Amino acid sequence: MTLKKQLQEDLTSAIRARDELRSATIRLTLTAITNAEVAGTEARELSDDEVLKVITREAKKRREAADAFAQAGRTDSAARERAEGEVLAGYLPQQLGDEELASIVAEAVKEAAAGGAEGPRAMGAVMKIVNPKVAGRAEGGRVAAVVKQALSG
């Protein structure tokens, strides 16, 4: 079963269960997926990897909105955004732990050094090696911070 089909079935069951939060979140995510499908010159069906990227982007929006609401003192809205983020997290692969991410980055730094890239200037080379290995399992900003720390330390 494709990830999009899974979302559609979960939406149907959430509506039947009268789970407003879950149904609203999934409905917004399916809309984002549909928008991605019709973007560009011709409409097409997204692969599961592309659907995963859309879900990741939506989850990131929820986290950023929750932070913004929290800073503005709107705790009820922040709580709603966090709850929506939790719903979306159920569709994302397990996130990498700090140690796992650090070991992947350390390997990539060694690999880049073997190719002649060293020091802070090697950031781009290391990121090219790391990104495919952690795709969908770690946020880009977090990965960049670990790479930067590994290169400077």
Backbone hydrogen bonds, N-H to C=O, Kabsch-Sander energy under -0.5 kcal/mol:
donor,donor_aa,acceptor,acceptor_aa,energy
6,Q,2,T,-2.2
7,L,3,L,-2.3
8,Q,4,K,-2.3
9,E,5,K,-2.6
10,D,6,Q,-2.6
11,L,7,L,-2.2
12,T,8,Q,-2.0
13,S,9,E,-2.3
14,A,10,D,-2.3
15,I,11,L,-2.4
16,R,12,T,-2.2
17,A,13,S,-2.0
18,R,15,I,-1.2
19,D,14,A,-2.8
20,E,18,R,-1.2
23,S,19,D,-2.6
24,A,20,E,-2.5
25,T,21,L,-2.3
26,I,22,R,-2.5
27,R,23,S,-2.4
28,L,24,A,-2.3
29,T,25,T,-2.1
30,L,26,I,-2.8
31,T,27,R,-2.0
32,A,28,L,-2.0
33,I,29,T,-2.2
34,T,30,L,-2.6
35,N,31,T,-2.6
36,A,32,A,-2.0
37,E,33,I,-2.0
38,V,34,T,-1.8
39,A,35,N,-0.8
44,R,37,E,-1.6
51,V,47,S,-2.4
52,L,48,D,-2.4
53,K,49,D,-1.7
54,V,50,E,-1.8
55,I,51,V,-2.5
56,T,52,L,-2.6
57,R,53,K,-2.4
58,E,54,V,-2.5
59,A,55,I,-2.6
60,K,56,T,-2.3
61,K,57,R,-2.1
62,R,58,E,-1.9
63,R,59,A,-2.2
64,E,60,K,-2.6
65,A,61,K,-2.6
66,A,62,R,-2.6
67,D,63,R,-2.2
68,A,64,E,-2.3
69,F,65,A,-2.8
70,A,66,A,-2.4
71,Q,67,D,-2.4
72,A,68,A,-1.6
73,G,70,A,-1.2
74,R,69,F,-2.7
75,T,73,G,-1.1
78,A,74,R,-2.2
79,A,75,T,-2.5
80,R,76,D,-1.8
81,E,77,S,-2.3
82,R,78,A,-2.3
83,A,79,A,-2.3
84,E,80,R,-2.3
85,G,81,E,-2.2
86,E,82,R,-2.0
87,V,83,A,-1.7
88,L,84,E,-2.1
89,A,85,G,-2.1
90,G,86,E,-0.9
90,G,87,V,-0.7
91,Y,88,L,-1.9
92,L,88,L,-0.5
92,L,89,A,-0.9
96,L,137,R,-3.1
101,L,97,G,-2.4
102,A,98,D,-2.5
103,S,99,E,-2.3
104,I,100,E,-2.1
105,V,101,L,-2.4
106,A,102,A,-2.4
107,E,103,S,-2.1
108,A,104,I,-2.0
109,V,105,V,-2.5
110,K,106,A,-2.0
111,E,107,E,-2.4
112,A,108,A,-2.7
113,A,109,V,-2.4
114,A,110,K,-2.1
115,G,111,E,-1.1
116,G,113,A,-1.4
117,A,112,A,-2.6
118,E,116,G,-0.6
122,A,119,G,-2.2
123,M,120,P,-1.4
124,G,121,R,-0.5
126,V,122,A,-2.8
127,M,123,M,-2.6
128,K,124,G,-2.0
129,I,125,A,-1.3
130,V,126,V,-2.7
131,N,127,M,-2.7
133,K,129,I,-0.6
133,K,130,V,-0.9
134,V,130,V,-1.6
135,A,131,N,-0.9
137,R,134,V,-2.8
138,A,134,V,-0.8
143,V,139,E,-2.2
144,A,140,G,-2.7
145,A,141,G,-2.0
146,V,142,R,-1.9
147,V,143,V,-2.6
148,K,144,A,-2.6
149,Q,145,A,-2.2
150,A,146,V,-2.3
151,L,147,V,-2.4
152,S,148,K,-1.9
153,G,149,Q,-1.8
